[in-house]
Amino acid sequence: MDLEKPPAGPPATPSAQPPARAPEGCLVVAVRLPVRIVVLVLVVPVRMVWDALVVVGRFLRDAVLRPLGRALLWLGNALFVLPLIGLWRYIVVPVVKALGRLVEMLLVVPVVWAYRHVLTPLGHGVAWLARGIGTGLAWVYARVLTPVGHAVGRLFKGIGAVLAAVGVGAYTAVAWLVRHLVVLPAGWVHRWILAPAGRAIAWCAQGVWRLLTLLATGTGLVLYWTARILVVLPALALRRWVLAPVGRFLAVVAREVGEALGHAWRIAGRISRAVGRFLGTLFRWIFVEPVRWVYRTVLTPVGHVVRDAVLRPAARAARSVGRTARQTLAAARETARQARADVRRMLFGESREPEAVHRREPSGAEARTLGRSTTALTKD
């Protein structure tokens, strides 16, 4: 029931064959065809509008947005990047270098000088003084405080020995009284009164706990079976006999709608491509071919006639006029030069010929020419 035939090709090998689909029921087949027809009718206009928008977007990207982006990039580079680079290179960097040099001269150099010539000698002096004070305190500790501490320790040891000898007898008497007045009565009370009472209380508490446990177990069993009969079993029946079939039906419908959308989108693409080619061919035959025919049949011969009959003669005439004007200007310059020479000769007389000066360079007549193979140096 598919709307598209599978592409023709060589038979697939057993390892490359797709997994076999589960057998489909009549409900799936009955749902698939109307769904695909409806989806195709709905998707074809959307696909054609989408393809038209794609073509318009590509045209705008290539003809408008890309040149505009390049122009904006060049404008941003000219208005922001280059001024910022010049500002950084010719203003910020020199100013920062000058400030760094100023800080070094006003702060770093004085601090280094003060550390080297003031703080270091002062620290050495303080360290020497501290070493002297430490040596004196160590001498006092070793020569004064240590003997005094030893003497005090011996004194306290003697006092402790005396107190221990006096307190042994008192300790023995106090221990006998505590044993017979406190320990023995407390043991009798614990053995014959407190222990039986505690056992009785524990037995009672154990019985109460067992009774409460039995009651809680019975109540839990009653509530469990009540909830199972009233809630769980109806929920299982609802899921098994209502929700599961409805879910499977909706899954089949959703799967068929998805596959129908895919098929419809591909078929709409082919239809849109065919419509686009038809419109392109129609535009070519209605506009492009007539314009090409007019250009080739009418404008090109007319242009050749205009070029041969008007432009080329006009160009030759313009070149001859220019050549005549250049010759006229050259003759006028030559006449003016001769007139100036005659006036100079009438006013100042003939100019003397310059005396010949011997030069190492060969003259024009003795120099090597293109027609001879000799030079002035090798000529006899």
HELIX and SHEET records of a PDB file:
HELIX    1   1 CYS A   26  LEU A   60  1                                  35    
HELIX    2   2 ARG A   61  LEU A   65  3                                   5    
HELIX    3   3 ARG A   66  GLY A   76  1                                  11    
HELIX    4   4 ASN A   77  VAL A   81  3                                   5    
HELIX    5   5 LEU A   82  LEU A   87  1                                   6    
HELIX    6   6 TRP A   88  VAL A   92  3                                   5    
HELIX    7   7 VAL A   93  VAL A  103  1                                  11    
HELIX    8   8 GLU A  104  VAL A  108  3                                   5    
HELIX    9   9 VAL A  109  ALA A  114  1                                   6    
HELIX   10  10 TYR A  115  LEU A  119  3                                   5    
HELIX   11  11 THR A  120  VAL A  140  1                                  21    
HELIX   12  12 TYR A  141  LEU A  145  3                                   5    
HELIX   13  13 THR A  146  VAL A  178  1                                  33    
HELIX   14  14 ARG A  179  VAL A  183  3                                   5    
HELIX   15  15 LEU A  184  VAL A  189  1                                   6    
HELIX   16  16 HIS A  190  LEU A  194  3                                   5    
HELIX   17  17 ALA A  195  ALA A  227  1                                  33    
HELIX   18  18 ARG A  228  VAL A  232  3                                   5    
HELIX   19  19 LEU A  233  LEU A  238  1                                   6    
HELIX   20  20 ARG A  239  LEU A  243  3                                   5    
HELIX   21  21 ALA A  244  PHE A  283  1                                  40    
HELIX   22  22 ARG A  284  VAL A  288  3                                   5    
HELIX   23  23 GLU A  289  VAL A  294  1                                   6    
HELIX   24  24 TYR A  295  LEU A  299  3                                   5    
HELIX   25  25 THR A  300  VAL A  306  1                                   7    
HELIX   26  26 ARG A  307  LEU A  311  3                                   5    
HELIX   27  27 ARG A  312  PHE A  348  1                                  37    
END                                                                             
